[in-house]
Amino acid sequence: MRILLAFITLALSGLVAGCSLQPMYAGGGSGAVAQGLAGVEVPAIEGRAGWLVRNALVDRFAAAEAGGSAAPRYRLDVRLDDRLEGLGVVGDNRVTRERRVLRSRYQLVDLSTGAILLDATAGSDAGIDVVSSEYATIAAEQTALENLAREVADQMVTRIALTLRPES
């Protein structure tokens, strides 16, 4: 039984080695993807959700920098749709559950040519319990927005990194 298991493991490792998977962030901070991410500028985005998403994006792009500040090579244009919907309604028309939805439409523009390299969307949603304390409900709505902003920014950065990855 152990011999069969060892044979299967060896066969599968040969398949994985031949699949041409490559690390996206090969080369660390001096790699092509990290350099590309460090060269993305993010103009101001409207609203509180925009402020949160922009800060999350700038943090992630700055983390890709290998030292000094890179001259912008790309611009990321972002439009957001932030909605708060009442879901659970009880007999006296009170909302007991809300859903916060944050959607992003974004374009990555090459500053040297003006070409749109990526036109995509990202989004996420969160459920919120509406409780008797108005303060607690508002705090939960704000926390949900902060978490959604980070999640949407992560989705955007991953998709941009895939776009900037050199073809091999």
Residue, then its C-alpha position, 0 to 999 in steps of 0.5 A: m500500500r505504501i509503495l502504491l501511495a509513493f508511486i501516485t505521489l511521484a506521478l502527481s508531482g511530475l504532472v504539477a512540475g510540467c504544468s508551467l505554473q509560475p509564481m506571480y510575484a517572482g523576483g520580489g520587489s524588483g519583479a515585473v509585477a511588483q514594479g508594475l503595481a508600484g507604478v499605479e496611481v489612484p486619483a481621488i474616488e468620490g464619497r466615504a467608500g471611495w476614500l476607504v477603497r483608495n486608501a486600501l489601494v494605495d496601501r497595497f500599491a505602496a507595499a509593492e514598491a522596492g524602496g523609493s517612489a516609482a514614477p506613475r506608469y498607470r492610472l486606475d480610474v474607479r467608480l463605486d456603487d455603495r448601497l445599503e438595503g433593508l432585508g428582514v422586515v417584521g410585522d410592524n415594518r421594522v427592518t431587522r437585517e440589512r445588506r451592504v453592497l459595494r461594487s466597483r467598475y475600474q479601468l487601468v490606463d497606460l499613461s504613455t499611450g492612453a490605452i485601457l489595459l483592463d476594464a473590470t468590476a469587483g464587488s462584495d456584500a455583507g449582512i448587518d443585524v439591525v438592533s435596538s441600539e441605533y449607535a450599534t447599527i451605525a457602527a456595524e454599517q461602518t465596519a461593514l463598509e471598511n471591510l468591504a472596501r478592503e475586500v474590493a481593493d484586494q480583488m482589484v489588486t489581484r486582477i491588476a497584478l494578473t494583467l501586469r504579469p509578463e507573458s512567458 
